[in-house]
Amino acid sequence: MELRTVDLSPSLWPQVEVLFGKNGACGGCWCQAWRIEKGERWDDVKGAEAKERLRRGIESGTTFGVLAFDGETPIGWCTYGPRDSLPRLNRARSLRCDDSSRVWSVPCFFVLRNYRRQGVAKVLLDHALGTMAERGVEIVEGYPAAPSKDGSYIAAFSWTGTMGLFEKAGFAMAGNAEGSKRRMRKTLRPVT
């Protein structure tokens, strides 16, 4: 595998479309699950509307992300951004925090099936953390899925990453330690 990562830009929209495919990576999500506003219904957004919202977010520079490539083939995605730009995340009672305006979040990964369990998500997360550090971000959160009783992860529920992924990157438990999505944190620079 010839793995490389690239910051998301409007010129990469065609590669995002190829990577996500006609199903929008997962059930028409197009990485909009956490971006749903209060009062919106997911069934009204998923699919074509979600795709258009992602395209507009990329074009306007309000949606941040990293793409992973094997040669010229897009194989992985990670999005990140200010926690307050993810309204559904802030509405999730179990994931709330009292300093959300100071926090950036890494809420979503997508890696093509044939490339999973090969370190692609780690490389995506490392790239995102480096970019956020360059931007002066203080605190980063992730929301990994909880493992099943045997310690394994079900791919359909692991789109937020795994505990091991975040632990190896230096994140520590910050909340919802017993929930299906944990809240983990990493300080990138001293909080003033």
N, C-alpha and C positions, 0 to 999 in steps of 0.2 A: 504494500500500500504506500502510495506517495501522498502523505497527509499534509495539508496546509490549511491554515485558517485565514479568513479575510473579514474585516469589519464590513457590516452591512452598509450598502449605499444604493441609491436609486438605480444605478446601472446594473445592479445584480438582481433586479426583479425577475428577469426571465429564469435565472437559476433557482430562485425561490419557488417559482411556479413548477419547475421541473422536479425539484426535491419534494415539495408537498403533494404533487400529483393532483388528480381530479378530486380526491377526497379531502384535500386541505390538511394533509398530514394525519389527521385523526378525526373522523366523523364530521368533516366540514368545519373544523375549528379555526384553521388559519391563524392560530395563535391569538385568538380573541377571547378565550374563556375568562381570563382575569380582567379583561378590559370592558366587560359588560357594565353599563350604567344602571343605577337603581331604577327599577320600574321596567327595564327591558326584559323581554322573554328570550331565552336562548334559542328556542325554535324559530323565532323571527329573525335571528341574526346569523345563525350557522349557515354555511354554504356560500352562495354568491355574495351576500352582503358582508360576511366576515372577510372574504377574499378582498373585496373592494376596500374595506376598512384597513386591512393590512397594507395594501398597495398605497393608499393615501398616507398612512403613518410613515411608511418608508420614504415616500417622495417628500414629505414635509419635514423629515428628520426627527419626528417625535417618537418613532419606534426604533429602538436600538437592537442590534443583534450581531451575531457572528455566524458565518457560514463555514463549514468544513468541506474540503474537496479532496478527492482521491484523483490526482491528476487534474483533469478538467471537469470531472463528474461531481456535482454537489451531493454530499452524503450525510450532512448533519447541520443542525441549527440549534442555536441557543439565543434566547432573548433576555434582555435585562433592561432596567430603567428605574426612574424614580418610583418608589413604592406608591406614592399618591397618584401616579398615572395608571394605576391598576385598581380601579374602584371596587371590583368584586373581592379583591384580596383584602382591602381595608374593611369590607363588610363582613368578612368571615370572622365570627366571634372568637373562634379558637386560635386564630392567627394574628389577632390585633396586637398593636404595640402603641405606646404612648409618645413615641418620637418619630412617627412615620415620615414627617417632612425632612428628616435627616437621613433617611434610609433609602438605599437603592435595593432592588430585588432581582433575583435570578429565578423566574418562576416557571420556565419551560425549556425543555430539550426535545429534539426530534432527531433520531439517527435511523437511517435506513436499516432494515432488518439484517441484511447480510454484513453490516459493519458494526453491529452491537457487540458488546463484551470485548472490544479491541482497543479501548482507551480513547475513543473519539469524544465522548462526553467530557472526559478529563481535560483534553486539549481545548475543547470549546470553553469550558469553565475557566481554565487558566488564561486564555486570551481575553475573555470578558473581564476577569479580575484585573488584568494588566491595563486594559483600556479604562476601566473605572478609576483605577489608581491614578492614571495620567490626568483624568478629569477632576481629580481632587475629591472624589467620593470618600466620605468618612466611614460609613457603616454599610455592609452588604448583608442581605438575608437570602436564604434559600429555604425551600419548603419540601424537603424530600419525602417520598412515600415511605411508609412504615413497611418493614419486611413482614412476610407471613411468618407463622409460628416456626417453620423449618429454616428461616433465615433467607429464603429466596424472595425474589421480586416478580410480580406479574407485570409484563411489559405494558399492558394497557393502563395500568395505574402508576407507572413509573415515569410519566412524562415530566414530572417536576424534579427528577433526579433521585438518587439513592442516598441513604445515610452515609455509606462508605465514601461516595464521591465527595460529599461536602466535608466529612471528617478529615479526609486526606488533604483537602485544600485548606485546612486550618479553621474550619467553622466549629462552633460549639453550640450545644443545645441552648435555646433561648425561650422556648415555650412549646406547649402542646406535646409534651414528651410521650404521652400515651395515645395521641390521636393518629388518624390515618395519614395526615400530613403534619410533619414536625416543623417547628420554626427554629432555624439555626442561623447564627450570626458570626460575622467576622469583621473586625475593625481593620480598615485599610490605613487609616492615619489617626493619630490621637484626636479624640473628640474634644473640642474646645467649648 
